[in-house]
Amino acid sequence: APFFNEIDLSFHDVITNGSLEHSPWSIYRAEPSDEVDKAWDRVSEVFYFPIKEDSVKRLGKDPKHAVRVPESWGYGKDLYVAQLDGQHLIHCLNVLRKFSHWDYYYPETWRSNGTWRLQSPIDVAHRSHCLSTLLQHLTCQPSLNVITYNWLDGYKIKPFPDFSIRRKCLDHDQILNWQED
């Protein structure tokens, strides 16, 4: 891929925040707002970039069926349109986030009699596509990180999973910055 030589793809240790509480605060866990949408839009934006025919073939795709980059884009000839799968997955997560806040993002579907209008076939197809795509990704590359259990103060009935685990992560901001350049 073209970005392999342009960004640092080294892994670094991160302890993810898997708590049920909203502490420390993260905009990605906040209720819908313009500020939240701006953050999600940036992290989930899918950019297109050109790749060569040999890259299309290495991906197991047939160049006869791939979309060529229009010369008007200024990249030259014989290039094909591509995008990063990771960004598509985050886009799908954002789609599902919005579906989980249906009344905020799609208020026009609320009927005056207090019932919801059914989702359009394209909405249902998009949601189903995103659920299936995320499931396929997670089952193809499942996390093998181990979750331990802790006793929580005031909750001694049973132990609770500690979802804050150490992971080896790429710097996603570098990918976003590469896309935006």
C-alpha positions as CSV (number, residue, x, y, z in Angstrom):
1,A,0.0,0.0,0.0
2,P,1.3,3.5,-0.8
3,F,1.3,4.7,2.8
4,F,3.7,2.0,4.1
5,N,6.7,4.2,3.3
6,E,5.0,7.5,4.4
7,I,3.9,6.9,8.0
8,D,5.4,5.2,11.0
9,L,3.6,1.8,11.3
10,S,5.3,0.8,14.6
11,F,3.2,-0.5,17.4
12,H,3.0,1.1,20.9
13,D,1.5,0.0,24.2
14,V,-1.9,1.5,25.0
15,I,-4.2,0.7,27.9
16,T,-7.7,1.0,26.5
17,N,-10.4,2.6,28.6
18,G,-13.0,-0.2,28.9
19,S,-14.8,1.1,32.0
20,L,-18.5,1.4,32.0
21,E,-18.2,4.8,33.6
22,H,-17.4,7.8,31.5
23,S,-14.1,8.5,33.2
24,P,-11.8,9.7,31.9
25,W,-14.1,11.5,29.5
26,S,-14.0,10.7,25.8
27,I,-15.8,12.5,23.1
28,Y,-16.4,9.2,21.4
29,R,-18.5,8.0,24.3
30,A,-20.5,11.2,24.6
31,E,-24.2,11.6,23.7
32,P,-24.8,13.1,20.2
33,S,-24.0,16.8,19.6
34,D,-22.3,18.8,16.9
35,E,-19.0,18.5,18.7
36,V,-19.3,14.7,19.0
37,D,-20.3,14.5,15.3
38,K,-17.3,16.5,14.3
39,A,-14.9,14.2,16.1
40,W,-16.6,11.0,14.8
41,D,-16.7,12.5,11.2
42,R,-12.9,13.0,11.3
43,V,-12.0,9.6,12.7
44,S,-14.4,7.8,10.4
45,E,-13.8,9.7,7.2
46,V,-13.1,7.4,4.2
47,F,-10.6,8.9,1.7
48,Y,-9.9,7.6,-1.7
49,F,-6.4,7.2,-3.0
50,P,-4.8,5.9,-6.2
51,I,-3.2,2.5,-6.6
52,K,-1.4,0.9,-9.6
53,E,-2.7,-2.1,-11.6
54,D,-0.2,-4.5,-10.1
55,S,-1.5,-3.5,-6.6
56,V,-5.1,-4.3,-7.8
57,K,-3.9,-7.7,-8.9
58,R,-1.9,-8.4,-5.7
59,L,-5.2,-7.7,-3.8
60,G,-6.7,-10.6,-5.8
61,K,-8.9,-8.2,-7.8
62,D,-9.5,-8.0,-11.6
63,P,-8.4,-4.6,-13.0
64,K,-11.2,-5.0,-15.7
65,H,-13.7,-4.6,-12.9
66,A,-11.9,-2.0,-10.8
67,V,-12.7,1.7,-11.2
68,R,-10.0,3.8,-12.8
69,V,-9.0,7.1,-11.3
70,P,-10.3,9.9,-13.6
71,E,-7.4,11.8,-15.2
72,S,-9.2,15.0,-14.0
73,W,-8.0,14.1,-10.4
74,G,-4.5,14.9,-11.5
75,Y,-2.8,11.6,-10.6
76,G,-1.9,10.5,-14.1
77,K,-3.0,7.5,-16.1
78,D,-3.6,3.8,-15.3
79,L,-4.4,4.2,-11.6
80,Y,-7.3,2.7,-9.7
81,V,-9.5,4.0,-6.9
82,A,-8.9,2.5,-3.4
83,Q,-9.6,3.1,0.2
84,L,-8.4,1.8,3.6
85,D,-10.6,-1.0,5.0
86,G,-9.9,0.2,8.6
87,Q,-11.5,3.5,7.8
88,H,-14.5,1.7,6.3
89,L,-14.8,-0.3,9.5
90,I,-14.8,2.9,11.6
91,H,-17.3,4.4,9.2
92,C,-19.5,1.3,9.9
93,L,-19.1,1.8,13.6
94,N,-20.2,5.4,13.2
95,V,-23.2,4.3,11.2
96,L,-24.3,1.9,14.0
97,R,-23.6,4.7,16.6
98,K,-26.1,6.9,14.7
99,F,-28.6,4.1,14.4
100,S,-28.4,3.7,18.2
101,H,-29.4,7.3,18.5
102,W,-32.1,7.1,15.8
103,D,-34.3,9.8,17.3
104,Y,-31.4,12.3,17.3
105,Y,-30.1,11.6,13.8
106,Y,-33.4,10.8,12.0
107,P,-36.1,12.9,13.7
108,E,-38.0,13.0,10.5
109,T,-39.0,9.4,11.0
110,W,-40.9,10.3,14.2
111,R,-44.6,10.3,13.5
112,S,-46.9,12.9,15.1
113,N,-48.9,10.0,16.7
114,G,-45.8,8.9,18.7
115,T,-44.6,6.0,16.6
116,W,-41.6,5.5,14.4
117,R,-41.8,5.2,10.7
118,L,-40.1,2.2,9.4
119,Q,-36.5,2.5,8.1
120,S,-36.1,2.7,4.4
121,P,-34.7,-0.4,2.6
122,I,-31.4,1.4,2.0
123,D,-31.1,2.2,5.7
124,V,-31.8,-1.4,6.6
125,A,-29.3,-2.6,4.0
126,H,-26.6,-0.2,5.2
127,R,-27.1,-1.2,8.8
128,S,-27.1,-4.9,8.0
129,H,-23.9,-4.4,5.8
130,C,-22.1,-2.7,8.6
131,L,-23.1,-5.3,11.2
132,S,-22.0,-8.1,9.0
133,T,-18.8,-6.4,7.9
134,L,-17.8,-5.7,11.5
135,L,-18.6,-9.2,12.6
136,Q,-16.6,-10.7,9.7
137,H,-13.6,-8.5,10.7
138,L,-13.8,-9.4,14.4
139,T,-14.1,-13.1,13.7
140,C,-11.3,-13.0,11.1
141,Q,-8.9,-11.1,13.3
142,P,-10.3,-11.8,16.8
143,S,-8.6,-10.1,19.8
144,L,-6.7,-12.7,21.9
145,N,-6.1,-10.1,24.7
146,V,-7.1,-11.5,28.1
147,I,-9.7,-9.8,30.3
148,T,-9.2,-10.3,34.1
149,Y,-11.9,-9.8,36.7
150,N,-11.8,-7.4,39.7
151,W,-13.9,-6.9,42.8
152,L,-15.6,-3.5,42.8
153,D,-16.2,-1.4,45.8
154,G,-19.9,-1.7,46.8
155,Y,-20.4,-4.6,44.3
156,K,-19.2,-7.7,46.1
157,I,-21.9,-10.0,44.8
158,K,-19.7,-11.1,41.9
159,P,-16.5,-10.0,40.3
160,F,-16.6,-7.6,37.3
161,P,-14.6,-7.8,34.1
162,D,-11.8,-5.3,33.7
163,F,-12.2,-4.3,30.1
164,S,-9.3,-1.8,30.3
165,I,-6.6,-3.9,28.7
166,R,-3.1,-3.4,27.4
167,R,-2.9,-3.5,23.6
168,K,-0.3,-3.0,20.9
169,C,-1.7,-0.2,18.7
170,L,-0.8,1.7,15.6
171,D,-1.1,5.5,15.8
172,H,-4.5,6.0,14.1
173,D,-3.9,9.8,13.9
174,Q,-0.9,9.1,11.5
175,I,-3.3,7.3,9.2
176,L,-5.8,10.2,9.4
177,N,-3.1,12.7,8.8
178,W,-1.8,10.7,5.7
179,Q,-5.4,10.6,4.3
180,E,-5.9,14.3,4.8
181,D,-2.6,15.3,3.1
